Amino acid sequence: MYVWVGVLVLSVVGLVFTGVYWELTRTRRRTPPSWVRVGLLAQVALYALGMLGILYLGVDEALAQETMAGAAREVSLGMGLAIIGAGLPTAVAAIGAAIALGPIGSAALAVLAEKPEMFGRMLIYLGLAEGIAIYGLVVSILLLGKI
């Protein structure tokens, strides 16, 4: 298993370094050198091989353990739905906060470009929008306490 994790790490590090090299030299050339294309293809293939190896070995190890199967049977359908229901307030509140923070953040940057003395007021507006997500997290914690 450790060999496959090493293969994955090696391929990801290679992809990162190749991408950084290509970004640094992109202004001088239009098309990448042939070794960059071949190297990227080899690294992606190595990554796919590593993922398949981990998937195969991970499934094999999970099926071999009896304690995992016994613990999974204890969670009923009602308990699973209750856990999903406890997580929904955080998800919905985070989406709402993201929708609120987008326009507020862009307006705050526009105002700060013209009037830097409005920084404190803009932080309050951003904090109020972020509070929506915190309220959802608090509700989820309270619901998890009841389960």
C-alpha positions, -999 to 999 in steps of 0.1 A, spaced: 0 0 0 28 24 8 44 18 -26 12 30 -43 10 61 -20 46 68 -29 38 65 -66 9 90 -62 30 115 -43 58 112 -68 35 118 -98 18 148 -81 51 164 -73 63 158 -108 31 173 -122 35 204 -100 72 209 -109 64 205 -146 35 229 -144 57 255 -126 84 251 -152 59 255 -180 44 286 -164 79 302 -159 90 295 -195 56 300 -213 63 337 -222 93 327 -243 76 299 -263 42 292 -276 42 254 -276 58 233 -249 89 212 -257 82 176 -266 98 164 -234 72 184 -214 43 168 -232 57 133 -229 66 140 -192 31 152 -185 15 122 -202 38 98 -182 30 116 -149 -7 115 -155 -5 78 -164 16 72 -133 -10 90 -112 -38 69 -127 -19 37 -120 -13 48 -84 -50 56 -79 -60 23 -93 -35 5 -71 -47 23 -40 -84 17 -50 -77 -20 -55 -57 -24 -23 -80 -2 -2 -111 -22 -12 -92 -54 -6 -82 -43 29 -117 -29 38 -134 -62 28 -109 -82 48 -117 -65 81 -147 -80 99 -148 -52 126 -156 -26 99 -186 -45 86 -200 -50 122 -197 -13 130 -214 -3 97 -244 -24 105 -251 -5 137 -261 27 118 -298 25 109 -315 43 81 -331 67 106 -297 75 122 -282 81 88 -310 105 79 -306 122 112 -269 128 106 -276 142 71 -303 164 86 -279 177 112 -254 186 85 -278 203 62 -281 236 82 -243 241 79 -244 234 42 -273 257 34 -260 284 57 -225 282 41 -241 285 6 -261 315 18 -231 332 33 -212 327 1 -240 342 -19 -240 372 5 -203 377 7 -198 379 -31 -216 412 -37 -206 426 -3 -170 419 -8 -168 434 -43 -187 465 -31 -164 468 -1 -133 467 -23 -148 493 -46 -156 516 -17 -122 511 -1 -105 521 -33 -122 555 -31 -126 560 7 -100 540 28 -115 554 60 -146 531 55 -125 500 63 -141 494 97 -176 497 84 -169 473 56 -155 447 80 -187 449 100 -207 442 68 -185 413 59 -187 399 94 -225 401 94 -227 381 62 -202 356 76 -224 353 107 -249 334 86 -226 305 82 -217 305 120 -254 304 128 -258 273 106 -228 257 123 -243 263 158 -276 248 148 -258 217 134 -239 213 167 -271 216 187 -288 190 165 -258 166 168 -262 169 206 -297 156 203 -288 126 183 
